[in-house]
């Protein structure tokens, strides 16, 4: 049979192929693909859900996550900054009440409350059988202190683009802990002010390292009456560090610092009985215990 005849018969009989005389090539007729099946149902990616990591306690810091539909968050009426991914932190003062409320505002305008139970702490209380003394009242102190307090308040109110609040904090110095957050003396029944940070006994000139990324918001150009040479760093989301009694500052206001960067040297300036580093932490005005944020002080 000739190829021409085979081609004609293929037209009638729908033959699938033709072999040319004396050749080995095969021309195949490819059947059209079957109609595509309807696409399978695609499950959308998981939406953000509400989460709170850790148990609230006095002096503590807790991290959390808001749901996708949440647009604003407050803690007892105080604004809680939210990251673009919905992450947030909240802190609890040394004297935080037994209960507080996280309130969220959703995109549709609805509200949702999350009651929190704040665990109490047992503080180091020293009772002294002596009358309470109000503190320094020298004319020079009275003249200088208002400007110092104003500078500190302005620094704490400064908000930057720092994202160190997302990091795991590290101690700015290693050594023997010599002062505890929340400790307090009571003079014949009248309480004095409590210790607002944690102290590490280190020699003058010991490097002070940034506990997390941040932006310098105060670098005192002279010793303050109580704090001495004072350095303050904003870590973002309302969280900030203060380093007191320094002998030297290595950074300036506006500098961005990285975790572990040498930012100062320890000392004994201001009201200090000996060389040490005082590290204080605050979140939106709530004073926090550095031990609950960074863990135990590493040995020197």
C-alpha positions in Angstrom: 0.0 0.0 0.0 1.3 3.3 -0.9 1.7 6.2 1.6 -0.9 8.2 -0.3 -3.4 5.4 -0.1 -2.6 4.9 3.6 -3.2 8.6 4.2 -6.5 8.4 2.5 -7.6 5.4 4.5 -6.4 7.2 7.7 -8.8 10.0 7.0 -11.6 7.5 6.8 -10.5 5.0 9.5 -8.8 7.5 11.8 -5.7 5.5 11.8 -3.2 6.8 14.4 0.0 6.7 12.4 1.8 6.2 9.1 5.2 4.6 8.4 7.0 5.8 5.4 8.5 3.1 3.1 12.0 2.2 4.1 11.9 4.5 7.2 11.7 4.0 11.0 10.1 7.4 12.0 6.7 7.1 13.5 4.3 10.2 13.5 2.0 9.9 16.5 -1.3 11.6 16.8 -1.4 13.1 20.3 -4.9 13.1 21.8 -6.1 16.4 23.2 -5.8 16.6 27.0 -9.0 15.8 28.9 -10.8 18.8 30.3 -9.0 20.1 33.4 -10.7 19.2 36.7 -12.0 22.1 38.7 -9.3 23.4 41.1 -9.2 21.8 44.5 -10.3 24.0 47.4 -7.3 26.0 48.6 -7.3 26.6 52.4 -6.3 30.3 53.1 -3.2 30.7 55.2 -3.7 30.7 58.9 -4.8 34.1 60.2 -3.1 35.6 63.3 -4.8 34.6 66.5 -4.7 36.1 69.9 -1.9 34.9 72.1 -0.2 35.9 75.4 3.2 34.3 76.2 4.0 34.0 79.9 2.2 34.8 83.1 1.9 38.4 84.3 3.6 39.3 87.5 4.8 42.4 89.3 7.9 43.8 87.7 7.5 41.4 84.8 7.4 41.7 81.0 5.1 39.6 78.8 5.0 39.2 75.0 1.9 38.6 73.0 0.2 38.6 69.6 -3.1 40.2 68.6 -5.6 38.6 66.2 -5.6 39.7 62.5 -8.8 41.8 63.0 -7.4 43.7 66.0 -6.5 47.3 65.3 -5.7 48.8 68.7 -4.9 47.5 72.2 -4.8 49.1 75.6 -3.8 48.0 79.1 -5.9 49.6 81.8 -6.4 52.5 79.4 -2.7 52.8 78.5 -1.9 52.4 74.8 0.0 49.3 73.9 2.1 49.7 70.7 1.5 47.0 68.1 4.1 45.8 65.6 3.1 45.5 61.9 2.9 41.7 62.5 0.6 42.2 65.5 3.3 41.5 68.1 3.3 43.5 71.3 4.8 43.6 74.8 3.3 44.7 78.1 5.0 45.4 81.4 3.8 45.4 85.0 5.0 47.8 87.6 6.5 46.7 90.9 3.3 47.8 92.6 0.9 46.6 89.8 -2.6 45.9 91.1 -3.9 42.3 91.4 -5.9 42.5 88.2 -5.6 44.5 85.0 -7.5 44.5 81.7 -6.2 44.2 78.1 -8.8 45.8 75.8 -8.7 45.3 72.0 -10.5 47.2 69.4 -11.4 45.3 66.2 -11.7 46.5 62.7 -15.5 46.3 62.8 -15.5 48.6 65.9 -16.3 45.8 68.3 -14.4 45.5 71.6 -13.0 42.5 73.5 -11.6 42.5 77.0 -9.0 40.1 78.4 -8.8 40.2 82.2 -5.3 39.6 83.6 -4.4 38.3 87.0 -1.1 39.9 88.2 0.9 37.6 90.5 2.4 39.4 93.5 6.1 39.3 94.5 7.8 39.0 97.8 10.2 42.0 98.0 13.3 42.5 100.1 12.1 44.7 102.9 14.5 46.1 105.5 12.9 47.6 108.6 15.0 50.2 110.3 14.3 51.5 113.8 15.2 55.1 112.9 13.1 58.1 111.7 12.5 58.6 108.0 14.6 61.3 106.4 13.1 62.9 103.3 16.5 63.0 101.5 18.7 65.7 100.2 17.4 69.2 100.7 20.5 71.3 100.0 19.9 74.4 98.0 22.1 73.3 95.2 20.2 70.0 94.9 16.8 71.8 95.0 18.0 74.1 92.2 19.4 71.4 89.9 16.9 68.6 90.3 13.9 70.0 88.4 15.8 70.3 85.2 17.3 66.8 85.6 13.8 65.3 86.1 12.5 67.2 83.1 15.3 65.8 80.9 14.6 62.3 82.2 10.9 62.7 81.5 11.5 64.0 78.0 13.8 61.1 77.2 11.3 58.5 78.4 8.6 60.2 76.3 10.8 59.9 73.1 9.6 57.3 70.7 12.0 55.9 68.0 12.0 53.2 65.3 14.1 50.9 67.5 13.1 47.2 67.4 15.2 45.9 70.2 12.1 45.1 72.2 11.7 42.0 70.0 15.1 40.6 71.1 16.0 38.4 74.0 17.7 40.9 76.4 21.2 40.4 77.8 22.9 41.8 80.8 24.9 44.9 80.2 27.6 43.7 82.6 28.6 40.5 84.3 29.5 40.2 88.0 28.1 40.0 91.5 24.6 41.3 91.9 24.7 43.9 94.7 21.3 45.5 94.5 17.8 44.0 93.8 14.9 45.6 92.1 12.0 46.4 94.4 14.0 46.3 97.6 12.9 48.9 100.2 13.6 50.2 103.6 10.9 51.0 106.1 11.8 53.6 108.7 9.7 53.2 111.9 6.7 52.2 109.7 7.3 54.8 107.0 8.4 53.3 103.7 11.2 54.9 101.8 11.4 54.7 98.0 12.1 51.3 96.6 15.1 50.4 94.4 14.0 50.9 90.8 16.7 48.7 89.1 19.3 46.0 89.6 22.9 46.7 90.6 26.0 44.8 89.5 29.2 45.3 91.5 31.9 45.9 89.0 35.1 48.0 89.1 35.1 51.5 87.6 35.9 51.3 83.9 34.1 48.0 83.3 32.5 48.1 79.8 28.7 48.5 79.7 27.1 46.7 76.7 23.8 47.4 75.1 21.3 44.8 76.3 19.4 45.0 73.1 19.2 47.2 70.0 18.0 50.8 70.6 18.4 54.5 70.1 20.1 56.8 72.6 17.6 59.3 73.9 19.6 60.8 76.8 23.4 61.0 77.2 24.0 63.4 80.0 26.9 65.9 79.4 27.4 66.3 83.1 26.8 64.2 86.2 23.2 64.4 87.5 22.9 64.8 91.3 21.6 61.3 92.0 22.1 59.3 88.8 25.6 60.6 88.0 26.6 60.2 84.4 23.3 58.9 83.0 22.6 57.1 79.7 19.2 56.2 78.5 18.3 54.0 75.5 14.9 53.4 73.8 14.3 49.9 72.6 11.0 50.6 71.0 7.3 49.7 71.8 7.6 51.8 75.0 10.5 49.9 76.5 13.6 51.7 77.6 16.8 51.2 79.6 18.7 53.6 82.0 22.3 53.1 83.0 23.4 55.1 86.1 26.7 56.1 87.9 28.8 55.7 84.7 32.3 57.0 84.5 32.2 57.5 80.7 29.6 57.6 77.9 30.7 56.2 74.5 27.6 57.3 72.5 25.5 60.4 71.9 21.8 61.2 71.6 20.4 59.9 68.3 22.9 57.1 67.9 21.5 53.7 67.0 23.2 51.0 69.1 23.3 47.3 68.5 23.0 44.5 71.1 26.4 43.8 72.7 27.8 47.2 71.6 30.0 48.9 74.2 28.1 52.1 75.1 29.7 53.2 78.3 32.0 52.5 81.2 30.8 51.8 84.8 31.7 54.1 87.7 30.6 55.6 91.0 29.3 59.0 89.9 26.2 60.6 91.5 24.8 59.1 94.7 26.7 55.8 94.9 28.5 54.2 97.8 31.0 52.5 95.5 31.6 51.5 91.9 28.8 49.5 90.3 26.3 49.5 87.4 22.7 50.3 88.0 20.4 49.1 85.2 16.8 50.2 85.2 14.0 49.2 82.8 10.7 50.8 82.2 7.7 50.0 79.9 5.4 52.9 79.4 6.2 54.2 82.9 6.0 50.8 84.6 9.2 49.9 86.3 10.4 46.4 85.5 12.8 43.9 87.2 15.8 43.3 84.9 16.1 39.7 86.3 12.6 38.9 84.9 13.6 40.3 81.5 17.2 39.1 81.1 17.5 36.3 83.6 20.1 35.9 86.3 23.2 38.1 86.3 26.1 36.2 84.6 29.2 35.7 86.7 32.1 38.0 86.0 
